[in-house]
Amino acid sequence: MKIARCVTACVAMLAFSCGLADANGGGARSRFTNPILFADYSDPDAIRVGRDYYLVASSFHFSPGLPVLHSTDLVHWTIIGHVLPKLPFASEYDMPGPHTLTDAISKPIGGTRYASGVWAPAIRYHAGKFFVYWPTPDEGIFMATATNPAGPWSTPTAVIAQAGLEDPCPFWDDDGTAWLIHSRTGAGPLILHRMSADGTRLLDAGTVVAEDKVRLPTLEGPKLYKRAGWYYIFAPYGGVATGLQAVGRARDIRGPYEWRTVLKPGTSGVQGPHQGAWIETPSGQGWFLHFNSTGAFGRIDYLEPLRWIDDWPVIGDPIAGDAEAGQPVASAPMPDTGSPPTRDQIQASDDFASPRLGVQWEWNHNPDDRAWSLTVRPGWLRLTALRSDHLVTARNTLTQILHGPSSRISTRIDVSRMRDGQRAGLSLFGVGPSWIGIAQDDGVRRITLASKGAETPGPRVSGLTVTLRADVASDQTVRYSYSLDGRRFLPFGDAIALAKFSWWKGSRPALFSFTHAVPGGSIDVDSFQVEQP
């Protein structure tokens, strides 16, 4: 049932028509609506190189790590690759155990690295190369380079081998001197270092350039820029859920910096607009791309017009009575990028026709490559069950970003190779995961619904294939259903609330296969379809 390509094309047309829904006649520029990415691209940073735009985001414990997105119009994006094929920083990224986590709790996370991995990254282009810097809170600050942002990327270099650091951003000044600014987990203060010209090592112990726990609490995520002789630090403060965006400026890169709050919620309903990137188009238009925490959908991305007044950035729509801060826009004219609007979209559906896994997929922690294949049965994804007591401690759970504000996710699975003790199916993965799937015990396969580790058995499965479905609603709940004939779907259970925030990430649709018994049973996945009504 290879219909995923058709579904993808339909979703692309829908995304294009929604992005240009406010188009005007008479040659006027079309408009876009926020959010531009209703998907969990958290802690975004973005740059322009020529007429191309590139975005990176934090990926935490998912592997491959650190996705790279591309756009030519700043509104429609597609995934082009990942900086990290695997997470090489510690053995816990392979989930070795012993495990203390269950499907009913969020911690302790012993034997895993949930909530660690890649935190807020930065991307820059310098001397013909792309540079990406990122922190892992337990290991340090790393960097990698590439001549093509789609990869391959160089092996990670440890710039600072020290735990407890976060949110690095490099900067090359007009004279070629290199700098690195970062924060500490917690967050703050902001610390500035000189770096070697190639950006691989520090030249000093660092200088604190910003620390004000009263007016700028939880200061983090700094991005360093230069404009018209001023140095600027764009940095959020106040925390993930309801933080604001500040900007500091100074004539000397070492400070002192004077600070303003430049983006607040206002009356927009966007409760925490902050942390992101200033981007300038070839025509000189300014834009600010940032996230807003949105519960189970994670930290989704918005685009705000940015203009300069008296050498200060003014972002978004005005706020009555506030001369310095703006608020998020609901809609705006398409950016003047020099390129027409595209039909690009984040990849989602998959028919597994390629011998390589699609760029939309990320495993929960590093996979065991011996237990999955796209070639043993061409056109199908095989997932072989490894031993685990819980879904959250099972290896080779394959996930992708959840697309809001609502999604229908369907997958057709061949269950003929399952064995006793095995569980396999479709999950909305996160803290306290829920799933619909097949459980086999005592030679009997049953449709099964699970939530936070509690399983509810359903009807017996006698056929070779089943189709599973998850309908995610804008109220951040999921309703599951199944079909034994591929045509008629039967609901199973009531709506289940999605986890609002799972180890710094939103909920994710996921394919899984694990066993309570002897490893070896497997499933073959024919298709994975994502539709947005």
C-alpha positions, 0 to 999 in steps of 0.5 A: 500500500505505497500511498505515502508519496500521494499523501505527502503531495497533498500535505504539501499543497495544503501547507502551501495554500495555508502559508499564502492564505492571505494573498492579495490580488493586483501584484501585492505581496502574499502574506504568511501566518504564524507559526511558520513551523507548528513543530518542535524545532526548539532553540532555533538558530538561522543564517542566510548564505546568498539567497539560501537560509539554514536553520538548526535546532536542539534535538536532545537525546534523539539520534541522528542529532541536530537537524539542519533545515533549508528555505529560500523564502524564510517561511517554508522549510525542508530538512536536508540533514543532521550534523550528528549521525550518532550521539558519541558523547557517552555510553548512556546514549546507547541506553545500556542500563541498568534502568530506573525509568518506567512508562509511568514516571519521568525520572530517575533516568538511570542508564539513559540520557533523556533531556541531555544530548544536543541543547541550543545550537548556533550555526554560522558561515565563515571563510567558506565553511559552515560552523555549528556549535552546541552544548551537551550539559554533561560533557561540554561544548562542541563544534563541527564544520561542513562545506555543504550544510546537508553534510557530511559534517566533521567529527565533533571537536570538544571546544570546552570539555566541561559539564554544566555549560549551555548555549554557545555561539561563535562570532568572527569580527571584521579583523578575523578574531574569533569569539565564543559566548555561552551560558551556564546551565541554570541559566547565566551568566553570559561568558565571552571567550577569545577563540583560535581563528579556526574556532576549535579552541579557547584562548582565555578563561572567559569574561562575564559580560552579562549577569543581572538576576533581578532584571534579567533572570535565567539569561541564556541562549545568547546570539552575538552579532555586529551592526553599524559599529555596535555589538549586539547580544540577542538573549532570552530571559525568564525561562522556557514557558513565559520568557521574554527576548532581550537585546544588549548592545555595546561599542566594545565586544567585552562590554559594558552592555546596555539592555532592553526587552525587545519582544513580549507577549503583549496581547498576542496570546503567544505567552513566551516569545523568545530565543532565536535568530536575527536574519537579514535578507539581501534587500536589507529586510530584518526578521527574527525567528524564535520559538514559543513553548506550546505544550505537547507540540513542543517549542514551535517557531514564529517569524517576526519583522524586525526594523532598526530605530536609533540602532536598537531592534524593534521586533513585531507589532507595537505595544501601546504605551511601550516604546521599546518592546514589540509583540508577535505578529499573527500575519505579515507580508512574505519576506522579500528574500529575492525568491518566490514562495515555495511549496517546501514542507517538513518531510513526514510520510514515508513508504520506506522505498529507499534503502536509506532512512528518511531525514525526518526520522530520529531514533530515541537515543542511538539505535542498535543497527543490527536490529533494523533494516530497510534492505532485508525486505525492500520497500518495508522497514523491519524492526527486530524486538530487543529486550526491554521492560518498558517502551521508554527503555526500549532501543530502536524506537523510531520517532519524528516531529509531531505536526500541529495543530492537529494530525492524523498518523496511520501505519500499516504493519505486517505482524506475521513474524512476531513472537511471544512477549513482543509489543509493537505498534504506533505511539505518541512518545514522551513521558508516560507514553501511550500506544496502540499496537499488537501484543503477543502472549501464549501464541495469541496476538491482540490489538492492545491499547496502553497508557503510562504502562497499563495495557488494555487488551482488545480483539484477537488478530488473525491476519498478517497485517493491521493498520493503526491510526492516531488522531492528534487534536488541537486540544493535545489529546490523541484518539487511537483506532485500528483496521484489520482490513485496511478500510474500516477503522474501529476506535479503541479507548477514550481520548488520551492527553499527551505529555505536555513536555517530555525531557525538554521535547514535545510528544512524537509519533513513533514506531516501536518493537520490543519484547519482554522475552527472548529477542528476535521477533520482528515487524515489517512496516509498509507505510507511515502516513501523516495527514493534516486536515 
